[in-house]
Amino acid sequence: MTTSQSVTIDENQKSQIKEIVSEILEIDPAEMTDTSLFKEDHDADSLGAIEILSALERTFGVEIDQAELTRMVNLEGVIAVVAEAAAAK
């Protein structure tokens, strides 16, 4: 039996996630919106996505499957993946 839990990411955690992403992708946080696409709008490469995943796992103490990288195309997707990983913890 599995229980579906919902973990909400608070504003402080969202800010942390945005800081991690912008630092790794070398994007000015002010230029990044929740829906701007890392690759298309900010010229990010796939190596950056793996670095982001790794940094998020360390920072939030979660485990994120690499298959989730396909959803981590913008800040909104990254926040959703972190919330799900935290709920599964």
C-alpha positions as CSV (number, residue, x, y, z in Angstrom):
1,M,0.0,0.0,0.0
2,T,1.4,3.3,-1.0
3,T,0.5,6.6,0.5
4,S,0.5,9.7,-1.6
5,Q,2.1,12.6,0.3
6,S,2.3,16.1,-0.8
7,V,5.3,18.2,0.3
8,T,5.1,21.9,-0.3
9,I,8.3,23.7,-1.1
10,D,8.3,27.0,0.8
11,E,9.5,30.4,-0.5
12,N,12.9,30.0,1.2
13,Q,13.5,26.6,-0.5
14,K,12.3,28.0,-3.9
15,S,14.8,30.8,-3.5
16,Q,17.5,28.2,-2.7
17,I,16.6,26.2,-5.8
18,K,16.7,29.3,-8.0
19,E,20.1,30.2,-6.5
20,I,21.5,26.7,-7.2
21,V,20.2,26.7,-10.8
22,S,21.3,30.2,-11.6
23,E,24.8,29.6,-10.2
24,I,25.3,26.4,-12.1
25,L,23.9,27.6,-15.3
26,E,25.6,31.0,-14.9
27,I,22.3,32.9,-15.3
28,D,21.4,36.1,-13.6
29,P,18.5,35.1,-11.2
30,A,16.6,38.2,-12.2
31,E,16.5,37.0,-15.8
32,M,15.1,33.6,-14.9
33,T,11.3,33.1,-14.5
34,D,9.5,30.0,-13.2
35,T,8.7,29.0,-16.8
36,S,11.7,30.2,-18.8
37,L,13.4,27.2,-20.4
38,F,17.0,26.6,-19.4
39,K,18.2,25.3,-22.7
40,E,16.2,27.5,-25.1
41,D,16.0,30.7,-23.2
42,H,19.3,30.6,-21.3
43,D,21.6,28.4,-23.5
44,A,22.2,25.8,-20.8
45,D,23.8,22.5,-21.7
46,S,22.9,19.0,-20.5
47,L,25.9,18.8,-18.2
48,G,24.4,21.7,-16.2
49,A,21.3,19.6,-15.7
50,I,23.2,16.8,-14.1
51,E,25.1,19.3,-11.9
52,I,21.8,20.8,-10.8
53,L,20.4,17.4,-9.9
54,S,23.5,16.5,-7.9
55,A,23.4,19.9,-6.0
56,L,19.7,19.5,-5.2
57,E,20.3,16.0,-3.8
58,R,23.0,17.3,-1.6
59,T,21.2,20.5,-0.5
60,F,17.8,18.9,0.2
61,G,18.9,15.4,1.3
62,V,16.8,13.7,-1.4
63,E,17.3,11.2,-4.1
64,I,16.3,12.2,-7.6
65,D,16.1,9.7,-10.5
66,Q,18.0,10.8,-13.6
67,A,14.9,10.1,-15.6
68,E,13.4,13.2,-13.9
69,L,15.9,15.4,-15.9
70,T,13.4,15.4,-18.8
71,R,11.0,17.4,-16.5
72,M,13.7,19.7,-15.2
73,V,13.6,22.1,-18.1
74,N,12.6,25.2,-16.1
75,L,12.4,26.4,-12.5
76,E,8.8,25.2,-12.2
77,G,9.8,21.6,-13.2
78,V,12.8,21.6,-10.9
79,I,10.7,22.7,-7.9
80,A,8.0,20.0,-8.7
81,V,10.7,17.3,-8.9
82,V,12.3,18.4,-5.6
83,A,8.9,18.4,-3.9
84,E,8.1,14.9,-5.2
85,A,11.5,13.6,-4.1
86,A,11.0,15.2,-0.6
87,A,7.6,13.5,-0.4
88,A,9.1,10.1,-1.3
89,K,11.8,10.5,1.4
